[in-house]
Structure formats: C-alpha cells, structure tokens
Amino acid sequence: MQKVIKIDDTSVGLRIDKWIKFFLTKIPQSLVEKDLRNGKIKVNKKKVKSSYKLKKSDQISLYNISYKIISQDKKKSIPNNIVIQETENTIIENNSDFVVINKKSGLPVQGGTKVKENLINILSNSNYFENTKPYIVHRIDKDTSGVLIVAKNRNIAQQLTTLFRIRKIHKSYLAVSFGHVEKNKDTIDNNLIRYEKNKKIFERAVTQYQVIDNNKNLTLFKLKPITGRKHQIRKHLTDLNCPIIGDKKYFLQKPSKNNQLLLHAHEIRFILNNKKYTFKATIPEYFKYFLLKNNLKSKDF
C-alpha cells in the first residue's frame, strides 16, 4: 500500500528525517534511517538520505508502513501531576508561539532507549500545551541545565529551526572547570571528530570564551558556541586542559567527585518576526553553592 503526501510551505528546508518526526510520528532515528535505506520512504519516488532537505512541491511516498503499530509498541508513560507541576514552575516565558524553560540537569529533552522521563513527554501532558503539542527546535544535553525553547506550532518550529541553522540565535553558557587558561578571552576554532560506523568525520567547531573568575584550581567560564556540534563546549574545554566539573565523559586525568555537571545554558537571544527576545535562566542551587564554596563570582547569575 502506498500513501503520497505533498509537503506544505512550512516544511521547505527541513531534513526528511526531521519532517518524519515532526509531522508523522515520534520514531527512533535508526528506524527512519532503515526505512529510507530500504526505500519504504521516498521523495518524488526516489530514495534519499536522511540529510535530504525538502524542496517546494516535493512529494513523500510511504510504502507499506504502519507507524501506528510502532507507536503502540513504544507506549509513552504519563508523568504524574507533581512532575508536571515542577516542570511548569521552571517555565521562564509562555506565549502563543513557544515556551522557554529552565531545564533541570538530568532531564533528557526527548525519549530514547532506557529513558523513562523526558521533557517533551512532560510538556505534552502540561496545560501549556493543552490544544497543541511541543515541537523540538534545539536540544541541550541531558546533564546540562538551562534555557531551552520549545515551539507550540509547526510554523514557529520551522522559523526557529531556520534561525538556529543560519546562526541567528545566540546562546551563552556558564561552566566551571578544572585548571586555567593562558588567555582570559579567546576563540577556539578547530575540528572535532565524530564517527559514523567506521567512518571518521571532521567537523569545524567554533567557541568563544571569557574567563569570569578563577582561583588556584578552578576557572569559571562564559562561553558562546558559534557552531552547534554535539558536546562542543565539553570537548573544547577538554582541549584546553580544562575539563568541566562533573563531566564523566570528557575528563582528562581525574574524574570529578561532583555528581552534577557544572555546565549551564545561561542566556539565549534572537529576533523572531521583527521582535527581539532575550531570556536568562538562573543557575541551579547546586551550581550556586559550588561557586560560593569555592569563592568564585556568583552574584550576577
């Protein structure tokens, strides 16, 4: 059985794998890749890769696919009212187009293997999304806290996704690291390595940093990622011999005794539909306590 879907204008420029997750159903990336590879999902009757960006008048064909069965096999848990209320209390901004939230450390943005609770599932059951559903436009790591935007409709999701892609959304982070750097202000510009199966891929990554404060063993950084590579800030600070406190993946010599990653998405700025937005997320109490305990600057956060 074949089903053909003609995309609308809001889908132009979206990757095909993101379109499937936005407009059809939430399925694992591995399954999207498999269905594209096997020709169960085609664009204009041709096989495409997951990175294919949709164009105006594209037609997507689905061949003998029943995502309904997949959804039943992957039942979502319903968060309790306490969890929903706690999450709603961290919302910084709520309007008809999006919410901005101060995500807590330890909470994944979306579901995955062995993930019982995630932000998108919680928001889906929140009163803030009663007549719509949450659309992911960017992510921060599970163990990173801080400011995150979630769209309320497809059009805004598409606009925000585009702004991220063309680097018109500006973010700054705070991090506490072991060690010191020679320059108090500089730009890290190098290639980060990731792997696709056995293939090594080099991706240019650029981060601007500024030292806010330091002491004998620690440095408090303000960082602005210009590119958006996976774990970019964590990898870049490790490259500077300054692994982030609590980072159990990229530490150099000694693992941190601190249970929480001291990396916080502090501020986000952008212009949407000719309106300027700036949002700041206050640092968590454990982050503030660590700064105070180690005599590092904390009054501005």
C-alpha positions as CSV (number, residue, x, y, z in Angstrom):
1,M,0.0,0.0,0.0
2,Q,1.3,3.4,-1.0
3,K,0.5,6.8,0.6
4,V,1.6,10.0,-1.0
5,I,2.0,13.3,1.0
6,K,2.7,16.6,-0.7
7,I,4.6,18.9,1.7
8,D,3.4,22.4,2.6
9,D,5.5,25.6,2.7
10,T,6.3,25.2,6.3
11,S,8.3,22.0,5.5
12,V,10.6,23.6,2.9
13,G,14.2,23.3,4.1
14,L,13.6,20.6,6.7
15,R,15.6,17.5,6.6
16,I,13.5,14.5,5.7
17,D,14.2,12.7,9.0
18,K,13.1,15.7,11.0
19,W,10.0,16.0,8.8
20,I,9.0,12.4,9.6
21,K,9.4,13.1,13.4
22,F,7.6,16.5,13.2
23,F,4.7,15.6,11.1
24,L,4.2,11.8,11.2
25,T,5.2,10.2,14.5
26,K,8.0,10.1,17.0
27,I,10.1,7.1,16.0
28,P,13.8,6.2,16.6
29,Q,16.3,7.7,14.2
30,S,17.6,4.2,13.5
31,L,14.2,3.2,12.1
32,V,14.0,6.4,10.0
33,E,17.4,5.5,8.5
34,K,16.3,1.9,7.9
35,D,13.1,2.8,6.1
36,L,14.9,5.4,3.9
37,R,17.6,2.9,3.1
38,N,15.1,0.2,2.2
39,G,13.0,2.6,0.1
40,K,9.9,2.4,2.3
41,I,10.1,6.2,2.4
42,K,10.9,8.0,-0.9
43,V,10.8,11.6,-2.1
44,N,9.5,12.1,-5.6
45,K,9.7,8.3,-6.0
46,K,13.4,8.3,-5.4
47,K,15.5,7.1,-2.4
48,V,17.1,9.9,-0.4
49,K,19.4,10.1,2.6
50,S,18.2,11.3,6.0
51,S,20.1,14.6,5.4
52,Y,18.0,15.4,2.3
53,K,16.4,18.8,2.7
54,L,12.8,19.1,1.4
55,K,12.0,21.4,-1.5
56,K,8.8,23.1,-2.6
57,S,6.3,20.7,-4.3
58,D,8.2,17.6,-3.1
59,Q,6.0,14.5,-2.6
60,I,6.8,11.9,0.0
61,S,5.7,8.4,-0.6
62,L,5.2,5.8,2.2
63,Y,5.3,2.2,1.1
64,N,3.6,-0.5,3.3
65,I,4.4,1.4,6.5
66,S,2.3,1.3,9.6
67,Y,3.7,3.7,12.1
68,K,0.6,3.2,14.2
69,I,1.9,-0.3,15.2
70,I,5.3,1.2,16.1
71,S,3.6,3.8,18.3
72,Q,1.7,1.1,20.2
73,D,4.9,-0.9,20.8
74,K,6.5,2.3,22.2
75,K,4.0,3.4,24.7
76,K,4.8,6.6,26.5
77,S,4.5,6.8,30.2
78,I,2.2,9.5,31.6
79,P,4.0,11.8,34.1
80,N,2.4,12.4,37.4
81,N,1.0,15.8,38.4
82,I,3.9,16.6,40.7
83,V,6.4,16.1,37.9
84,I,4.3,18.2,35.6
85,Q,3.9,21.0,38.1
86,E,7.6,21.0,38.9
87,T,8.4,21.4,35.2
88,E,5.8,24.1,34.7
89,N,7.3,26.0,37.6
90,T,10.6,26.2,35.6
91,I,9.0,28.0,32.6
92,I,10.5,31.4,32.0
93,E,8.3,32.5,29.2
94,N,4.9,31.4,27.8
95,N,3.2,32.8,24.8
96,S,1.1,31.6,21.9
97,D,4.1,30.6,19.8
98,F,6.6,29.0,22.3
99,V,7.7,28.4,25.8
100,V,11.1,29.0,27.3
101,I,12.1,26.7,30.1
102,N,15.0,26.4,32.6
103,K,15.6,22.7,32.1
104,K,16.9,20.9,35.1
105,S,20.1,18.8,34.9
106,G,19.4,15.0,34.5
107,L,16.2,15.5,32.4
108,P,16.6,14.4,28.7
109,V,14.9,16.7,26.2
110,Q,13.3,13.7,24.4
111,G,12.8,10.0,24.9
112,G,15.2,7.2,23.9
113,T,16.4,3.8,25.0
114,K,16.1,3.3,28.8
115,V,14.7,6.9,29.2
116,K,11.6,6.8,31.4
117,E,11.0,10.5,31.7
118,N,11.7,13.3,29.3
119,L,10.9,17.0,28.9
120,I,8.8,16.7,25.7
121,N,6.6,14.0,27.2
122,I,6.1,16.1,30.3
123,L,5.2,19.2,28.3
124,S,2.8,17.1,26.2
125,N,0.8,16.5,29.3
126,S,1.0,20.1,30.6
127,N,-1.7,22.7,30.5
128,Y,0.6,24.9,28.5
129,F,0.2,22.5,25.5
130,E,-3.4,21.6,26.0
131,N,-4.5,22.5,22.5
132,T,-1.3,21.7,20.7
133,K,1.9,19.7,21.1
134,P,5.5,20.6,21.8
135,Y,7.9,20.9,18.9
136,I,11.7,20.5,19.4
137,V,13.8,23.2,17.8
138,H,17.1,22.6,19.6
139,R,18.5,20.5,22.4
140,I,20.8,20.6,25.3
141,D,22.5,17.6,26.9
142,K,20.7,15.6,29.5
143,D,23.1,16.6,32.2
144,T,23.3,20.3,31.1
145,S,20.8,22.7,32.8
146,G,19.4,25.9,31.5
147,V,17.5,27.8,28.9
148,L,15.6,25.8,26.2
149,I,12.9,26.9,23.6
150,V,10.0,24.6,22.7
151,A,7.7,25.7,19.9
152,K,3.9,25.4,20.0
153,N,3.1,25.1,16.3
154,R,4.8,23.9,13.1
155,N,5.3,27.4,11.6
156,I,7.2,28.7,14.6
157,A,9.1,25.5,14.9
158,Q,10.2,25.9,11.3
159,Q,11.2,29.5,11.7
160,L,13.2,28.8,14.9
161,T,14.9,25.8,13.3
162,T,15.9,28.0,10.4
163,L,17.3,30.7,12.8
164,F,19.4,28.0,14.5
165,R,20.6,26.7,11.2
166,I,21.8,30.1,9.9
167,R,23.2,31.0,13.4
168,K,20.9,33.8,14.2
169,I,20.1,32.5,17.6
170,H,22.8,33.4,20.1
171,K,23.5,31.4,23.2
172,S,25.8,31.7,26.1
173,Y,26.8,29.1,28.7
174,L,28.5,29.1,32.1
175,A,30.9,26.4,33.1
176,V,33.2,25.7,36.0
177,S,36.3,23.7,35.0
178,F,39.5,22.3,36.5
179,G,42.6,24.2,35.6
180,H,43.5,27.5,34.0
181,V,44.0,29.0,30.5
182,E,46.7,31.4,29.4
183,K,44.3,34.0,27.8
184,N,41.3,35.4,29.6
185,K,39.4,35.8,26.3
186,D,39.9,33.9,23.1
187,T,38.2,31.8,20.4
188,I,38.6,28.1,20.0
189,D,38.4,27.1,16.3
190,N,39.3,23.5,15.4
191,N,37.9,20.3,14.1
192,L,36.0,17.9,16.3
193,I,35.9,14.2,15.4
194,R,32.8,12.0,15.3
195,Y,32.2,8.6,13.9
196,E,29.5,7.1,11.6
197,K,30.1,3.4,12.0
198,N,33.8,3.1,10.9
199,K,33.9,6.4,9.1
200,K,35.8,9.3,10.8
201,I,34.2,12.7,10.2
202,F,35.8,16.0,11.0
203,E,33.5,18.9,11.8
204,R,34.7,22.5,12.3
205,A,33.6,23.9,15.7
206,V,34.0,27.4,17.0
207,T,33.5,28.6,20.6
208,Q,34.2,32.0,22.1
209,Y,35.2,32.0,25.7
210,Q,35.8,34.5,28.5
211,V,37.2,33.9,32.0
212,I,34.8,35.4,34.5
213,D,36.8,34.3,37.6
214,N,39.3,31.8,38.8
215,N,41.2,30.6,41.9
216,K,44.1,28.2,42.5
217,N,42.5,25.1,40.8
218,L,39.3,26.2,39.1
219,T,38.0,28.6,36.4
220,L,34.6,30.0,35.8
221,F,33.9,30.5,32.1
222,K,31.3,32.3,30.0
223,L,31.1,30.5,26.6
224,K,29.4,31.3,23.3
225,P,29.2,28.5,20.8
226,I,29.2,29.8,17.3
227,T,28.7,26.4,15.8
228,G,26.4,23.7,17.3
229,R,28.3,20.4,17.4
230,K,27.5,17.6,19.8
231,H,29.2,18.1,23.2
232,Q,31.1,21.1,21.6
233,I,31.7,23.0,24.8
234,R,32.6,20.0,26.8
235,K,35.1,18.8,24.1
236,H,36.6,22.3,23.6
237,L,37.3,22.9,27.3
238,T,38.9,19.4,27.5
239,D,41.1,20.5,24.5
240,L,42.2,23.4,26.7
241,N,43.1,21.0,29.5
242,C,40.1,22.4,31.5
243,P,37.5,19.6,31.8
244,I,34.2,20.7,33.2
245,I,33.4,19.7,36.8
246,G,31.1,16.7,36.9
247,D,31.9,15.7,33.3
248,K,32.4,11.9,33.5
249,K,32.8,11.5,29.7
250,Y,35.5,14.0,28.8
251,F,37.6,14.4,32.0
252,L,41.3,14.2,31.4
253,Q,43.1,12.7,34.3
254,K,40.8,12.6,37.3
255,P,37.1,12.0,37.3
256,S,35.1,14.7,39.2
257,K,33.8,13.9,42.6
258,N,30.9,16.3,42.0
259,N,27.7,14.4,40.9
260,Q,26.4,17.2,38.7
261,L,27.8,18.7,35.5
262,L,28.6,22.3,36.1
263,L,27.5,23.4,32.6
264,H,24.5,25.8,32.3
265,A,22.8,27.3,29.3
266,H,22.5,30.8,30.8
267,E,21.2,33.1,28.1
268,I,19.6,33.0,24.6
269,R,18.9,35.9,22.2
270,F,17.1,36.0,18.9
271,I,14.8,38.1,16.7
272,L,11.6,36.4,15.6
273,N,9.0,38.2,13.3
274,N,10.8,41.5,13.9
275,K,10.6,41.2,17.7
276,K,13.8,40.9,19.9
277,Y,13.8,38.3,22.6
278,T,16.3,37.8,25.4
279,F,15.9,35.1,28.1
280,K,18.1,34.2,31.0
281,A,18.0,31.1,33.1
282,T,19.2,31.3,36.7
283,I,21.8,28.8,37.7
284,P,20.7,25.8,39.9
285,E,21.2,25.9,43.6
286,Y,24.0,23.2,43.5
287,F,25.8,25.4,40.9
288,K,25.4,28.5,43.1
289,Y,26.6,26.6,46.2
290,F,29.7,25.3,44.4
291,L,30.6,28.9,43.3
292,L,30.1,30.2,46.8
293,K,32.0,27.3,48.4
294,N,35.0,27.9,46.1
295,N,34.9,31.7,46.3
296,L,34.0,32.2,42.6
297,K,31.9,35.0,41.3
298,S,28.2,34.2,41.6
299,K,26.2,37.4,42.2
300,D,25.3,38.0,38.5
301,F,23.8,34.6,37.9
